[in-house]
């Protein structure tokens, strides 16, 4: 259940932003306001980092198997709350329930996996070249980790970052995508209920320039892990690397599927449809290009047009929906703008290409281009 107010989680307490500023989370299928959210800034980030730094001294000395037991409880609670959290994700970012259930299942699997790693954080021995010497390596934690994650996988992507960091003895300050604050709060609530000590995991709600940048630049944050757009990721890398921080990035892609004349035709059609239109195309791994041999092209295009036109748009909570809305008005306008570019460049829009005729929500028709030529070399 989504709360009327969604707050930060700092030092084991749910708190408003220091400024009292807020923003709203909106259901992209219905445009209704779901919750009012604390809008964080640098002072909130500083409080969260201080809580994480203080908690680190004790958490890193907690035996790894004990840390693993807490993560095992996280997995069990996620299983119990799978449907509840999945519905929150669908309401906030729009993808259909079967997809958000899969999103949550990835977090369950990762929690079990990392829980088990609590008994496998082993080092190694190595021969040394000097007499009477013994060489060995032990795994050790680093400190406070800053995690910045996107809205399209509200729980799966954070689980890939947060759970490995925690089992290794690090503490975390997490800034999720501003479109999914209630999903993030529901995920953190599981850790709280599983018995994670205060300050080990802290949640900061807000926008990138106001909350993300201060997290990247904070001197007590040792590692930054970012998933999001390429442009933002490069800025994060430049900021963090200039301060000597460790940085991991996962950014956008322009993924292609190659279809040969002897391909399994039905399998290719299903794979392309799911990869291109799943999550309304809003994935870094989504297929945005097809490279097709001439012998199969005409038949494949006809089949994909039929598939695209059969996709049922609607609220992702409904069993009859195949594809939900785009995440917000900005995304809808951006996609519509791409159609203008396509028409200017003479691309043949063989399916879709228009904002969907829906009473509410940020819906766009499943779209397919043909006769796309690569840009000339620079």
N, C-alpha and C positions, 0 to 999 in steps of 0.2 A: 504494500500500500504506500502510495506517495504521500508524504507529509505536506501540510500547507506551507511550511517553512523548511528549507534545506540549508543546513549550517556547515561550517568548517568543523573538523575534528582535530583538536590540538591538545597534546598532552593527556589524552584519554578523556577529553570533555568536548561536548558539542557546543560550539560557541559562534556568536555572530561575528561579522567582520568588525575590526576596530573602528572603522569609519561609520558603520551602520548602513553603508550603501548596499543596494540589492539589485538584482536583475531577475527576469522571469524565464522559466523554462516552458516552452510551448510545444504542444502535440502537433507534429507536422501534418498529420492526417486530418485533424479537426480544427486546428488553430486555437484550441482552448488553452488557457494558462493552467499548467499542472502544478507549479510550485513557485514560491518566491525564494530566491537564492542569495546567500551572502556573497557580496562582491569584494573579493580580497585585493589587497595591495601589498606594498613592500613590508609594512609593519606586521601584517598577518603572516607573511612568509618568514620574517625574522623570528616571530614567536614559535612557529612550527619547527624551524630549524633548531632553535634553542632547545625545544622539547625533545627533538630527535637526538641532538648532541648529548643531552643529559642522560637520556635513556640508553644510549649506546654503551656507556661504561659498564652497565650491568648486563645488558642483553648479549654483548659479545662474549661475556664470561659464562653465560648460561650454556650448559653442555648441549652440543648439537642434537643428540637424540631427544632431549627435552624440548628443544625448539621444534623438532620434527613432530612431536606429539601434538603440539598446538596446531600445526599445519594440518595434521590428520583430522583434528576436530573441525578445522575450517572446511575441509572437504565434506565431512559428514553434514555440517550445517548447510553448505551450499546445495547438497542433495535434497535436504528437507525443504529448502526455500527455492528450489529451481523454478517452479512455475511462477511464483510471486515475483522473483527478480526478473525473469524473462518477460513478463507482462510489463513491468516498469520500463525495461529497455525498449520494447516495441512502442510504448506510448511516447517515449522521449525522442527516439531517433527514427522510428518508422518501419524498420524491416520486419518481415512477417514472423510470427511466433515460432515456426519451425527453425528459423535462422537464429533467433535469440536464444532458443533452447540449446542449439548447438554451440553458440557463443558461451553460454554458462557451463555447458559440459566440458569445454576446454579448460575452464578454470578449475572445475572439479578434478579433472585428470591431472592438471598441473599441481594442485594441492597435494594429491596422493603421491605424485612423483617426487616432489620436493620434500614432503614429509619423510619419505624413505631415504632421501639423500642425507638426512640427519645422521644416519648410521654409515654413510659412505664418504664422508668428507676426509678421505685419506690422502696423505702425501705420498712420497716415494723416496727410495734410497738410490744413491748413485755412486759409482766408483770414483775415487779421487786420485790425482796423480802424485800426491805427497805421501810418504810413509807415516804410519801411525795416525792417520786421519780418517774420519768417517763423514760421509756426505749424506744429508737428508733434507727434505723439503716438507714443510707443513702448510696447509691452507690457513689463511687468516683473513679476517674481515678488513674492510677499508674504512668505514665510517658512515657518514650521512650520505644517502643517495637521493638525488632529485629525479623524479619520474614525471615526464610530461607525455600524456597519451591522448589519442584522438577520440572522436565520438562514434566512429563507425563500428568498432568492436568495444563496447563500453566496459566489458569485464574480461574478455579473453586476453586482449593485449596487455592490460595492467597486470593480469595474473602472470604473464610470461616474465615481467620485470620484477614485480614486488616479491613473489614467492621465492625465487632463487636468491634475491638479496637478503631476505629475512633468514633463510635457512643457513646462510653463510655468516650470520651474526651482524649484519648491517642494520641500520635503521633507515626509515624512508620518509620523505616528504613527497606527496603525490599531488600533482595538479592535473585533473582530468579535463577532457574537452568540455567547453562551457555549455554545449547542447545536451549533456547527459549528467547533470549534477545529482539527480535523485538516484540514478543507477549507481553512481560512484558511492553515494552515501549508503545505499543498501549493501554494497560489497564490503565497505569498511565496517559496517555494523556487524557483519559476520565475524570479522577478526576480533572485534570488541567482545562479542558474546562467546567466542572460542577461548577467551582468556589471555589474549595477547597483552603484555604489560603496557601501561600508559606511555605514550611517547614513542613507541617503537614504530608505529605507522600513523602518519598524520596526513590529513586531507585538507587541501586548500582549493576552494572553489573560485572561479573567476576567469578573466580573459588573459591571453598571452602577454600583451605588453604590460599589463598591470601586475600580474602574478607570476607568469612564466619567466619573464626576463629577470626579475629580482631573485628567483630561485636559481637560475643559471649563474648569476653573478655573485651569489652569496659566498663569502670566503670559507664558511664551514661546510659547504657541500662539496664532497670530494669527487663524486661521479654524477654525470648527467646522462640519462637515457631518454631519448626523444623518438616518438613516432608521429609522423604527420607529413605535411607537404614538403616538397623538395626546397622551395624557397625559404620557408621558415627553418627547416633543418639546417641549411647552410648558414643561416644567421646564428642559430644556436651553436653550431660547431665553431664558428669564428669567435663568438663571445667566450665560450667555455675553454677552448684551446688556448686563447690568449692568456687565460688565468692558470694554465697548467693543469686543468682538470682532465680526468678520463672521460671520454665521450663515446656513446654508442648511438647510432642513428638508423632509423628505418624510414625510408621516404617513398615518394610516389614512383610509379612505373608506367611504362607504355607497352603493355604486354601483348604479344601476338600468339595466335594459334595458326600453325601451318597444316593445311589439309591437302593431302596428296590424292591423286586419282584413285588409288587402290584403298583408300581409307574405309573403315567400318562406318558407313554413311549414317546410320541411325545413332550410333554412339557419338559421332562428331556433332550432329545436330543437337543432341541433348547436352553435350559438354559445353558447346558454344553458348547455347541459350542460358544455361545456369551461370556460366562464368561471366557472361556479358551483362545479364539483367538481374542476377542475384544481388541482394543489398542495393537494388536500384542502381547498379553499376558503381556504387560508391565504395570501392575497395582498391587498395594499392595493387592487389593481385587480379583485378578484373580484366577480362579480355577487352581491349579497345581496338585491336587490329586483327584482321584475318588475311593470311597470305595463302592463296588458293590456286591450285593448278587449273589450267583452262578446261581440262576434260571434265571436271566435276563442278566447275563454278556455277553454271546456270542452274543445275539441279539443286545445289546447296543454297543459293540465294533464294530460290522459290520456297524451299522448305523453311528457311529462317524467317522469311516474310510471314509465312503462315503461322509460325510459332510466335512471332512478335505480336501479331494481331490477335492471337488467342489469349495473351496474358491478361489476366483480370486485375485491374487496379483497385485499390481500396485500403481501408484501415487494416493494418497488419494483425489486429486482434481477431479478425473475422476468418473463419476457416475457408471461405470462398475467395480470399485474396491471394493472388500469386505474387504481386509486387506492390510494395508500399510507396509512399511519397519520397521525394528528396527531403533532406534534413531541415531546410529552412528556406525563406524567401530569397536569400542571397544565392543559394545554390540553384534554385529554380531560374533566377534571372541569368546566372552564368551559363547554364545549359542552353537556355533560349538564345543567348548571345552566340554560342557556338553554331547554332543553326543559321544565323545570319551570315557568319563567316563561310559556312559550307555553301550557301546559296551564292554568295559573291564569287566563290572560287569555282562554281559550276559543278559541284558535287551532286550526284543523283541521290536524293533522299527517297528510298524505295519503301520505307515503313516509318511511321511516326513523324517526328519532326515538329510536333506542336505541343503546347501545353494541353494537358488533358482536360476534357470538359467534365469537371467535378465541382460540386457545390462549395466545397471547402478543401483546404489542404494544398500542399505544394507538389502537385502531380504533373508528370510529363510522360508523354506516350513513349513506349519502347521504340527505339529508333534504330534504323539500319541505313548505312550509306553504301553506295556502289560507285564505281568509276572514280575512286580516289587516287590521285597521283601524288607521288612524293614531292616535297618542295625541291626547288633547284638547289644545287650545292652553293654554299656561300662563296 
